[in-house]
Amino acid sequence: MDRTCKSPNRTGGPCGAQHYRDGWCRWHHPDLEAQRQAERAAGGQARSNKVRARKQLADAVLSIDDLDALLCSALVKVAGGRLEPGVGSAMANIAKTITGIRTAGEVERRLEQLERQAGMAGVRRIG
């Protein structure tokens, strides 16, 4: 008994894959089309820049020194061909944004402290 799929492949020849059920392989079985579509969509998501970047970062909050070390490591990986330049660029842009937000927050905290010391705690500022 032939245990190969009964569906033709793209070129019209026999599929060649071992049959899964009812004489069809998993890739050609008509009952599995919805499942195959979902798997194709999930496969595209797993290769997205967002997912690749997430794999490069720990889930913890990073200090400025941690960001520096991470970006230096990314630079070496990009130069060595072990990290896609787009992922490295995204990491650098995100790190720049994080640093800007932290700097703005620190300036705001210092300004509030100075205002308290100057007795201006309740005064409304512009911006």
N, CA, C and O atoms as a GROMACS GRO file, in nm:
protein
  508
    1MET      N    1   0.084  -0.118   0.000
    1MET     CA    2   0.000   0.000   0.000
    1MET      C    3   0.088   0.124   0.000
    1MET      O    4   0.184   0.134   0.077
    2ASP      N    5   0.056   0.219  -0.087
    2ASP     CA    6   0.134   0.343  -0.098
    2ASP      C    7   0.100   0.433   0.020
    2ASP      O    8  -0.017   0.464   0.044
    3ARG      N    9   0.202   0.476   0.094
    3ARG     CA   10   0.180   0.559   0.212
    3ARG      C   11   0.217   0.705   0.185
    3ARG      O   12   0.243   0.781   0.278
    4THR      N   13   0.219   0.744   0.056
    4THR     CA   14   0.248   0.883   0.024
    4THR      C   15   0.119   0.957  -0.004
    4THR      O   16   0.015   0.896  -0.031
    5CYS      N   17   0.126   1.088   0.003
    5CYS     CA   18   0.009   1.175  -0.016
    5CYS      C   19  -0.044   1.162  -0.159
    5CYS      O   20   0.032   1.145  -0.254
    6LYS      N   21  -0.177   1.169  -0.171
    6LYS     CA   22  -0.238   1.155  -0.303
    6LYS      C   23  -0.250   1.288  -0.376
    6LYS      O   24  -0.297   1.292  -0.490
    7SER      N   25  -0.209   1.398  -0.314
    7SER     CA   26  -0.219   1.529  -0.377
    7SER      C   27  -0.097   1.556  -0.464
    7SER      O   28   0.013   1.513  -0.432
    8PRO      N   29  -0.116   1.628  -0.573
    8PRO     CA   30   0.000   1.667  -0.653
    8PRO      C   31   0.073   1.784  -0.586
    8PRO      O   32   0.012   1.864  -0.514
    9ASN      N   33   0.203   1.794  -0.612
    9ASN     CA   34   0.277   1.908  -0.560
    9ASN      C   35   0.262   2.027  -0.654
    9ASN      O   36   0.182   2.021  -0.748
   10ARG      N   37   0.335   2.135  -0.631
   10ARG     CA   38   0.321   2.257  -0.712
   10ARG      C   39   0.353   2.236  -0.859
   10ARG      O   40   0.296   2.303  -0.945
   11THR      N   41   0.444   2.145  -0.888
   11THR     CA   42   0.483   2.123  -1.027
   11THR      C   43   0.396   2.019  -1.096
   11THR      O   44   0.415   1.991  -1.214
   12GLY      N   45   0.299   1.962  -1.023
   12GLY     CA   46   0.209   1.864  -1.081
   12GLY      C   47   0.250   1.720  -1.057
   12GLY      O   48   0.174   1.628  -1.086
   13GLY      N   49   0.370   1.700  -1.004
   13GLY     CA   50   0.417   1.566  -0.974
   13GLY      C   51   0.359   1.516  -0.842
   13GLY      O   52   0.286   1.589  -0.775
   14PRO      N   53   0.391   1.392  -0.805
   14PRO     CA   54   0.340   1.340  -0.677
   14PRO      C   55   0.399   1.415  -0.559
   14PRO      O   56   0.514   1.457  -0.564
   15CYS      N   57   0.321   1.433  -0.453
   15CYS     CA   58   0.364   1.509  -0.335
   15CYS      C   59   0.487   1.446  -0.271
   15CYS      O   60   0.585   1.517  -0.246
   16GLY      N   61   0.486   1.321  -0.245
   16GLY     CA   62   0.601   1.254  -0.187
   16GLY      C   63   0.604   1.250  -0.035
   16GLY      O   64   0.680   1.174   0.023
   17ALA      N   65   0.522   1.331   0.030
   17ALA     CA   66   0.518   1.329   0.176
   17ALA      C   67   0.436   1.209   0.222
   17ALA      O   68   0.346   1.163   0.153
   18GLN      N   69   0.470   1.159   0.340
   18GLN     CA   70   0.396   1.045   0.396
   18GLN      C   71   0.255   1.092   0.432
   18GLN      O   72   0.236   1.202   0.483
   19HIS      N   73   0.157   1.007   0.404
   19HIS     CA   74   0.019   1.050   0.430
   19HIS      C   75  -0.007   1.057   0.579
   19HIS      O   76   0.047   0.980   0.658
   20TYR      N   77  -0.092   1.152   0.615
   20TYR     CA   78  -0.126   1.182   0.754
   20TYR      C   79  -0.255   1.112   0.792
   20TYR      O   80  -0.263   1.041   0.892
   21ARG      N   81  -0.358   1.134   0.707
   21ARG     CA   82  -0.489   1.076   0.732
   21ARG      C   83  -0.566   1.077   0.602
   21ARG      O   84  -0.558   1.172   0.525
   22ASP      N   85  -0.640   0.973   0.577
   22ASP     CA   86  -0.727   0.963   0.458
   22ASP      C   87  -0.649   0.976   0.328
   22ASP      O   88  -0.705   1.018   0.227
   23GLY      N   89  -0.522   0.940   0.327
   23GLY     CA   90  -0.442   0.947   0.206
   23GLY      C   91  -0.382   1.084   0.176
   23GLY      O   92  -0.316   1.101   0.073
   24TRP      N   93  -0.404   1.181   0.264
   24TRP     CA   94  -0.350   1.316   0.246
   24TRP      C   95  -0.238   1.340   0.347
   24TRP      O   96  -0.244   1.290   0.459
   25CYS      N   97  -0.137   1.417   0.307
   25CYS     CA   98  -0.034   1.458   0.403
   25CYS      C   99  -0.087   1.577   0.484
   25CYS      O  100  -0.192   1.633   0.451
   26ARG      N  101  -0.017   1.612   0.585
   26ARG     CA  102  -0.059   1.723   0.670
   26ARG      C  103  -0.068   1.855   0.593
   26ARG      O  104  -0.151   1.939   0.626
   27TRP      N  105   0.015   1.874   0.492
   27TRP     CA  106   0.018   2.000   0.417
   27TRP      C  107  -0.092   2.009   0.312
   27TRP      O  108  -0.124   2.118   0.265
   28HIS      N  109  -0.151   1.896   0.276
   28HIS     CA  110  -0.256   1.897   0.174
   28HIS      C  111  -0.393   1.855   0.225
   28HIS      O  112  -0.492   1.867   0.152
   29HIS      N  113  -0.403   1.806   0.347
   29HIS     CA  114  -0.530   1.757   0.399
   29HIS      C  115  -0.630   1.873   0.405
   29HIS      O  116  -0.604   1.973   0.471
   30PRO      N  117  -0.746   1.859   0.338
   30PRO     CA  118  -0.841   1.971   0.332
   30PRO      C  119  -0.899   2.010   0.467
   30PRO      O  120  -0.936   2.126   0.486
   31ASP      N  121  -0.910   1.918   0.562
   31ASP     CA  122  -0.966   1.949   0.693
   31ASP      C  123  -0.872   2.034   0.778
   31ASP      O  124  -0.914   2.090   0.879
   32LEU      N  125  -0.746   2.045   0.738
   32LEU     CA  126  -0.648   2.117   0.820
   32LEU      C  127  -0.615   2.256   0.764
   32LEU      O  128  -0.522   2.321   0.813
   33GLU      N  129  -0.688   2.303   0.663
   33GLU     CA  130  -0.656   2.432   0.600
   33GLU      C  131  -0.661   2.548   0.699
   33GLU      O  132  -0.571   2.632   0.699
   34ALA      N  133  -0.764   2.554   0.784
   34ALA     CA  134  -0.774   2.664   0.881
   34ALA      C  135  -0.657   2.661   0.978
   34ALA      O  136  -0.601   2.765   1.012
   35GLN      N  137  -0.620   2.542   1.023
   35GLN     CA  138  -0.507   2.528   1.114
   35GLN      C  139  -0.377   2.571   1.046
   35GLN      O  140  -0.294   2.638   1.107
   36ARG      N  141  -0.359   2.533   0.919
   36ARG     CA  142  -0.238   2.573   0.846
   36ARG      C  143  -0.232   2.724   0.829
   36ARG      O  144  -0.125   2.784   0.841
   37GLN      N  145  -0.346   2.787   0.802
   37GLN     CA  146  -0.350   2.933   0.788
   37GLN      C  147  -0.309   3.000   0.919
   37GLN      O  148  -0.231   3.096   0.919
   38ALA      N  149  -0.361   2.951   1.031
   38ALA     CA  150  -0.326   3.008   1.162
   38ALA      C  151  -0.177   2.990   1.190
   38ALA      O  152  -0.112   3.080   1.243
   39GLU      N  153  -0.123   2.874   1.155
   39GLU     CA  154   0.019   2.849   1.178
   39GLU      C  155   0.105   2.939   1.090
   39GLU      O  156   0.210   2.986   1.135
   40ARG      N  157   0.063   2.964   0.966
   40ARG     CA  158   0.138   3.055   0.878
   40ARG      C  159   0.138   3.195   0.936
   40ARG      O  160   0.242   3.263   0.935
   41ALA      N  161   0.024   3.240   0.986
   41ALA     CA  162   0.016   3.374   1.045
   41ALA      C  163   0.103   3.384   1.169
   41ALA      O  164   0.173   3.483   1.189
   42ALA      N  165   0.100   3.281   1.253
   42ALA     CA  166   0.182   3.281   1.374
   42ALA      C  167   0.330   3.277   1.339
   42ALA      O  168   0.413   3.337   1.407
   43GLY      N  169   0.363   3.206   1.233
   43GLY     CA  170   0.503   3.199   1.191
   43GLY      C  171   0.555   3.334   1.150
   43GLY      O  172   0.669   3.368   1.181
   44GLY      N  173   0.474   3.413   1.082
   44GLY     CA  174   0.514   3.548   1.045
   44GLY      C  175   0.532   3.637   1.165
   44GLY      O  176   0.622   3.722   1.168
   45GLN      N  177   0.448   3.619   1.266
   45GLN     CA  178   0.461   3.698   1.389
   45GLN      C  179   0.588   3.663   1.464
   45GLN      O  180   0.652   3.751   1.521
   46ALA      N  181   0.624   3.536   1.464
   46ALA     CA  182   0.742   3.492   1.538
   46ALA      C  183   0.870   3.548   1.477
   46ALA      O  184   0.973   3.554   1.544
   47ARG      N  185   0.865   3.588   1.348
   47ARG     CA  186   0.984   3.642   1.284
   47ARG      C  187   0.983   3.794   1.279
   47ARG      O  188   1.068   3.854   1.213
   48SER      N  189   0.889   3.857   1.346
   48SER     CA  190   0.879   4.003   1.340
   48SER      C  191   0.995   4.068   1.415
   48SER      O  192   1.057   4.006   1.501
   49ASN      N  193   1.024   4.194   1.381
   49ASN     CA  194   1.130   4.268   1.449
   49ASN      C  195   1.104   4.277   1.598
   49ASN      O  196   1.196   4.269   1.680
   50LYS      N  197   0.977   4.294   1.634
   50LYS     CA  198   0.941   4.307   1.775
   50LYS      C  199   0.982   4.181   1.852
   50LYS      O  200   1.039   4.191   1.961
   51VAL      N  201   0.953   4.067   1.798
   51VAL     CA  202   0.986   3.942   1.866
   51VAL      C  203   1.136   3.922   1.871
   51VAL      O  204   1.190   3.879   1.973
   52ARG      N  205   1.206   3.953   1.761
   52ARG     CA  206   1.352   3.938   1.761
   52ARG      C  207   1.416   4.031   1.863
   52ARG      O  208   1.510   3.991   1.932
   53ALA      N  209   1.367   4.153   1.874
   53ALA     CA  210   1.422   4.247   1.972
   53ALA      C  211   1.394   4.200   2.113
   53ALA      O  212   1.480   4.212   2.201
   54ARG      N  213   1.274   4.145   2.136
   54ARG     CA  214   1.239   4.096   2.269
   54ARG      C  215   1.333   3.983   2.313
   54ARG      O  216   1.367   3.971   2.430
   55LYS      N  217   1.374   3.900   2.216
   55LYS     CA  218   1.466   3.791   2.249
   55LYS      C  219   1.602   3.843   2.293
   55LYS      O  220   1.673   3.776   2.367
   56GLN      N  221   1.638   3.962   2.248
   56GLN     CA  222   1.768   4.020   2.282
   56GLN      C  223   1.770   4.084   2.420
   56GLN      O  224   1.878   4.102   2.478
   57LEU      N  225   1.654   4.118   2.474
   57LEU     CA  226   1.648   4.190   2.600
   57LEU      C  227   1.595   4.103   2.713
   57LEU      O  228   1.510   4.016   2.694
   58ALA      N  229   1.646   4.129   2.830
   58ALA     CA  230   1.592   4.064   2.950
   58ALA      C  231   1.462   4.135   2.987
   58ALA      O  232   1.439   4.248   2.942
   59ASP      N  233   1.380   4.073   3.067
   59ASP     CA  234   1.254   4.133   3.107
   59ASP      C  235   1.272   4.233   3.221
   59ASP      O  236   1.174   4.295   3.263
   60ALA      N  237   1.392   4.250   3.271
   60ALA     CA  238   1.417   4.340   3.383
   60ALA      C  239   1.438   4.483   3.334
   60ALA      O  240   1.466   4.506   3.217
   61VAL      N  241   1.423   4.578   3.425
   61VAL     CA  242   1.453   4.718   3.395
   61VAL      C  243   1.604   4.732   3.388
   61VAL      O  244   1.677   4.677   3.471
   62LEU      N  245   1.650   4.806   3.287
   62LEU     CA  246   1.793   4.819   3.266
   62LEU      C  247   1.844   4.954   3.314
   62LEU      O  248   1.778   5.056   3.294
   63SER      N  249   1.960   4.954   3.378
   63SER     CA  250   2.024   5.079   3.417
   63SER      C  251   2.095   5.137   3.295
   63SER      O  252   2.103   5.072   3.191
   64ILE      N  253   2.145   5.259   3.309
   64ILE     CA  254   2.220   5.321   3.199
   64ILE      C  255   2.342   5.235   3.166
   64ILE      O  256   2.375   5.218   3.048
   65ASP      N  257   2.409   5.181   3.266
   65ASP     CA  258   2.525   5.094   3.241
   65ASP      C  259   2.484   4.967   3.168
   65ASP      O  260   2.556   4.919   3.081
   66ASP      N  261   2.366   4.912   3.205
   66ASP     CA  262   2.315   4.793   3.136
   66ASP      C  263   2.285   4.824   2.990
   66ASP      O  264   2.317   4.745   2.901
   67LEU      N  265   2.222   4.941   2.965
   67LEU     CA  266   2.192   4.981   2.827
   67LEU      C  267   2.321   4.996   2.747
   67LEU      O  268   2.329   4.953   2.632
   68ASP      N  269   2.421   5.058   2.809
   68ASP     CA  270   2.550   5.076   2.743
   68ASP      C  271   2.611   4.942   2.705
   68ASP      O  272   2.656   4.923   2.592
   69ALA      N  273   2.612   4.848   2.799
   69ALA     CA  274   2.669   4.716   2.773
   69ALA      C  275   2.590   4.643   2.665
   69ALA      O  276   2.648   4.578   2.578
   70LEU      N  277   2.458   4.653   2.670
   70LEU     CA  278   2.373   4.587   2.572
   70LEU      C  279   2.397   4.641   2.432
   70LEU      O  280   2.407   4.565   2.336
   71LEU      N  281   2.406   4.774   2.420
   71LEU     CA  282   2.428   4.834   2.289
   71LEU      C  283   2.568   4.803   2.236
   71LEU      O  284   2.586   4.783   2.116
   72CYS      N  285   2.667   4.800   2.324
   72CYS     CA  286   2.802   4.762   2.280
   72CYS      C  287   2.803   4.618   2.230
   72CYS      O  288   2.866   4.587   2.129
   73SER      N  289   2.733   4.531   2.299
   73SER     CA  290   2.722   4.392   2.257
   73SER      C  291   2.650   4.382   2.123
   73SER      O  292   2.689   4.305   2.036
   74ALA      N  293   2.542   4.461   2.107
   74ALA     CA  294   2.468   4.460   1.981
   74ALA      C  295   2.557   4.509   1.867
   74ALA      O  296   2.551   4.454   1.757
   75LEU      N  297   2.638   4.610   1.891
   75LEU     CA  298   2.728   4.660   1.789
   75LEU      C  299   2.825   4.552   1.742
   75LEU      O  300   2.848   4.535   1.622
   76VAL      N  301   2.881   4.479   1.836
   76VAL     CA  302   2.973   4.370   1.802
   76VAL      C  303   2.901   4.262   1.722
   76VAL      O  304   2.956   4.209   1.626
   77LYS      N  305   2.777   4.230   1.763
   77LYS     CA  306   2.700   4.127   1.692
   77LYS      C  307   2.663   4.172   1.551
   77LYS      O  308   2.669   4.093   1.457
   78VAL      N  309   2.625   4.299   1.535
   78VAL     CA  310   2.592   4.350   1.402
   78VAL      C  311   2.717   4.345   1.314
   78VAL      O  312   2.710   4.301   1.199
   79ALA      N  313   2.830   4.390   1.368
   79ALA     CA  314   2.955   4.391   1.292
   79ALA      C  315   2.997   4.249   1.253
   79ALA      O  316   3.056   4.228   1.147
   80GLY      N  317   2.967   4.152   1.339
   80GLY     CA  318   3.002   4.014   1.312
   80GLY      C  319   2.898   3.937   1.232
   80GLY      O  320   2.918   3.820   1.202
   81GLY      N  321   2.786   4.002   1.199
   81GLY     CA  322   2.683   3.936   1.120
   81GLY      C  323   2.592   3.845   1.200
   81GLY      O  324   2.519   3.765   1.142
   82ARG      N  325   2.596   3.853   1.332
   82ARG     CA  326   2.512   3.766   1.416
   82ARG      C  327   2.382   3.834   1.460
   82ARG      O  328   2.297   3.772   1.524
   83LEU      N  329   2.366   3.962   1.425
   83LEU     CA  330   2.244   4.036   1.458
   83LEU      C  331   2.212   4.124   1.338
   83LEU      O  332   2.300   4.190   1.282
   84GLU      N  333   2.086   4.125   1.300
   84GLU     CA  334   2.046   4.205   1.186
   84GLU      C  335   2.063   4.353   1.218
   84GLU      O  336   2.028   4.397   1.328
   85PRO      N  337   2.116   4.432   1.125
   85PRO     CA  338   2.135   4.575   1.150
   85PRO      C  339   2.006   4.646   1.190
   85PRO      O  340   2.010   4.738   1.272
   86GLY      N  341   1.893   4.605   1.134
   86GLY     CA  342   1.766   4.668   1.171
   86GLY      C  343   1.731   4.648   1.317
   86GLY      O  344   1.676   4.738   1.381
   87VAL      N  345   1.761   4.532   1.370
   87VAL     CA  346   1.734   4.505   1.512
   87VAL      C  347   1.827   4.590   1.598
   87VAL      O  348   1.783   4.647   1.698
   88GLY      N  349   1.954   4.598   1.559
   88GLY     CA  350   2.048   4.682   1.633
   88GLY      C  351   2.007   4.828   1.630
   88GLY      O  352   2.018   4.898   1.731
   89SER      N  353   1.960   4.873   1.516
   89SER     CA  354   1.915   5.012   1.502
   89SER      C  355   1.792   5.037   1.590
   89SER      O  356   1.782   5.141   1.655
   90ALA      N  357   1.700   4.944   1.590
   90ALA     CA  358   1.580   4.958   1.675
   90ALA      C  359   1.620   4.963   1.822
   90ALA      O  360   1.565   5.042   1.899
   91MET      N  361   1.715   4.878   1.861
   91MET     CA  362   1.762   4.879   2.000
   91MET      C  363   1.823   5.014   2.036
   91MET      O  364   1.798   5.066   2.144
   92ALA      N  365   1.903   5.070   1.945
   92ALA     CA  366   1.967   5.200   1.971
   92ALA      C  367   1.862   5.310   1.983
   92ALA      O  368   1.873   5.396   2.070
   93ASN      N  369   1.762   5.309   1.896
   93ASN     CA  370   1.656   5.410   1.903
   93ASN      C  371   1.576   5.400   2.032
   93ASN      O  372   1.544   5.502   2.093
   94ILE      N  373   1.545   5.280   2.073
   94ILE     CA  374   1.471   5.261   2.198
   94ILE      C  375   1.555   5.305   2.316
   94ILE      O  376   1.505   5.370   2.407
   95ALA      N  377   1.684   5.270   2.316
   95ALA     CA  378   1.773   5.310   2.425
   95ALA      C  379   1.784   5.463   2.432
   95ALA      O  380   1.788   5.520   2.541
   96LYS      N  381   1.789   5.529   2.316
   96LYS     CA  382   1.796   5.676   2.313
   96LYS      C  383   1.669   5.735   2.374
   96LYS      O  384   1.676   5.832   2.449
   97THR      N  385   1.555   5.678   2.342
   97THR     CA  386   1.428   5.726   2.397
   97THR      C  387   1.424   5.704   2.548
   97THR      O  388   1.383   5.793   2.623
   98ILE      N  389   1.465   5.587   2.593
   98ILE     CA  390   1.467   5.558   2.737
   98ILE      C  391   1.556   5.658   2.809
   98ILE      O  392   1.519   5.711   2.914
   99THR      N  393   1.674   5.683   2.753
   99THR     CA  394   1.768   5.777   2.815
   99THR      C  395   1.707   5.917   2.820
   99THR      O  396   1.721   5.986   2.921
  100GLY      N  397   1.640   5.960   2.713
  100GLY     CA  398   1.575   6.091   2.712
  100GLY      C  399   1.465   6.102   2.816
  100GLY      O  400   1.453   6.204   2.884
  101ILE      N  401   1.386   5.998   2.829
  101ILE     CA  402   1.278   5.998   2.928
  101ILE      C  403   1.335   6.003   3.069
  101ILE      O  404   1.287   6.078   3.153
  102ARG      N  405   1.438   5.923   3.094
  102ARG     CA  406   1.500   5.924   3.227
  102ARG      C  407   1.562   6.059   3.259
  102ARG      O  408   1.553   6.107   3.372
  103THR      N  409   1.626   6.121   3.160
  103THR     CA  410   1.686   6.252   3.181
  103THR      C  411   1.580   6.356   3.212
  103THR      O  412   1.596   6.435   3.305
  104ALA      N  413   1.471   6.356   3.136
  104ALA     CA  414   1.362   6.450   3.160
  104ALA      C  415   1.302   6.428   3.298
  104ALA      O  416   1.270   6.524   3.368
  105GLY      N  417   1.286   6.305   3.338
  105GLY     CA  418   1.233   6.274   3.471
  105GLY      C  419   1.324   6.323   3.581
  105GLY      O  420   1.277   6.376   3.682
  106GLU      N  421   1.453   6.306   3.563
  106GLU     CA  422   1.549   6.354   3.663
  106GLU      C  423   1.547   6.506   3.672
  106GLU      O  424   1.551   6.561   3.782
  107VAL      N  425   1.540   6.576   3.559
  107VAL     CA  426   1.532   6.722   3.559
  107VAL      C  427   1.406   6.767   3.632
  107VAL      O  428   1.409   6.861   3.711
  108GLU      N  429   1.294   6.700   3.605
  108GLU     CA  430   1.167   6.733   3.671
  108GLU      C  431   1.177   6.714   3.822
  108GLU      O  432   1.132   6.798   3.898
  109ARG      N  433   1.236   6.603   3.865
  109ARG     CA  434   1.252   6.578   4.009
  109ARG      C  435   1.339   6.684   4.075
  109ARG      O  436   1.308   6.732   4.184
  110ARG      N  437   1.447   6.721   4.009
  110ARG     CA  438   1.536   6.823   4.065
  110ARG      C  439   1.467   6.959   4.072
  110ARG      O  440   1.482   7.031   4.170
  111LEU      N  441   1.391   6.993   3.968
  111LEU     CA  442   1.319   7.120   3.968
  111LEU      C  443   1.217   7.124   4.080
  111LEU      O  444   1.206   7.226   4.149
  112GLU      N  445   1.143   7.017   4.100
  112GLU     CA  446   1.046   7.012   4.210
  112GLU      C  447   1.114   7.028   4.344
  112GLU      O  448   1.063   7.097   4.433
  113GLN      N  449   1.231   6.966   4.360
  113GLN     CA  450   1.305   6.978   4.487
  113GLN      C  451   1.350   7.122   4.508
  113GLN      O  452   1.340   7.174   4.620
  114LEU      N  453   1.400   7.187   4.405
  114LEU     CA  454   1.442   7.326   4.417
  114LEU      C  455   1.324   7.417   4.449
  114LEU      O  456   1.337   7.510   4.528
  115GLU      N  457   1.208   7.390   4.387
  115GLU     CA  458   1.090   7.471   4.414
  115GLU      C  459   1.044   7.454   4.559
  115GLU      O  460   1.002   7.551   4.622
  116ARG      N  461   1.052   7.334   4.611
  116ARG     CA  462   1.016   7.311   4.751
  116ARG      C  463   1.111   7.388   4.843
  116ARG      O  464   1.068   7.451   4.939
  117GLN      N  465   1.238   7.383   4.812
  117GLN     CA  466   1.336   7.452   4.893
  117GLN      C  467   1.320   7.604   4.886
  117GLN      O  468   1.349   7.675   4.982
  118ALA      N  469   1.272   7.654   4.772
  118ALA     CA  470   1.254   7.798   4.753
  118ALA      C  471   1.116   7.844   4.801
  118ALA      O  472   1.085   7.963   4.792
  119GLY      N  473   1.034   7.753   4.850
  119GLY     CA  474   0.901   7.789   4.898
  119GLY      C  475   0.802   7.813   4.785
  119GLY      O  476   0.706   7.888   4.802
  120MET      N  477   0.825   7.752   4.672
  120MET     CA  478   0.738   7.771   4.555
  120MET      C  479   0.662   7.643   4.523
  120MET      O  480   0.623   7.622   4.408
  121ALA      N  481   0.640   7.559   4.620
  121ALA     CA  482   0.582   7.426   4.595
  121ALA      C  483   0.446   7.431   4.531
  121ALA      O  484   0.415   7.344   4.450
  122GLY      N  485   0.361   7.529   4.562
  122GLY     CA  486   0.226   7.534   4.507
  122GLY      C  487   0.213   7.620   4.383
  122GLY      O  488   0.104   7.632   4.328
  123VAL      N  489   0.322   7.680   4.337
  123VAL     CA  490   0.318   7.771   4.222
  123VAL      C  491   0.304   7.690   4.093
  123VAL      O  492   0.375   7.592   4.071
  124ARG      N  493   0.213   7.734   4.010
  124ARG     CA  494   0.190   7.662   3.883
  124ARG      C  495   0.292   7.708   3.779
  124ARG      O  496   0.313   7.827   3.757
  125ARG      N  497   0.354   7.610   3.716
  125ARG     CA  498   0.456   7.639   3.612
  125ARG      C  499   0.395   7.618   3.476
  125ARG      O  500   0.296   7.546   3.461
  126ILE      N  501   0.453   7.682   3.376
  126ILE     CA  502   0.415   7.660   3.238
  126ILE      C  503   0.495   7.543   3.186
  126ILE      O  504   0.616   7.537   3.205
  127GLY      N  505   0.427   7.448   3.118
  127GLY     CA  506   0.498   7.336   3.058
  127GLY      C  507   0.500   7.224   3.149
  127GLY      O  508   0.556   7.119   3.117
   0.00000   0.00000   0.00000
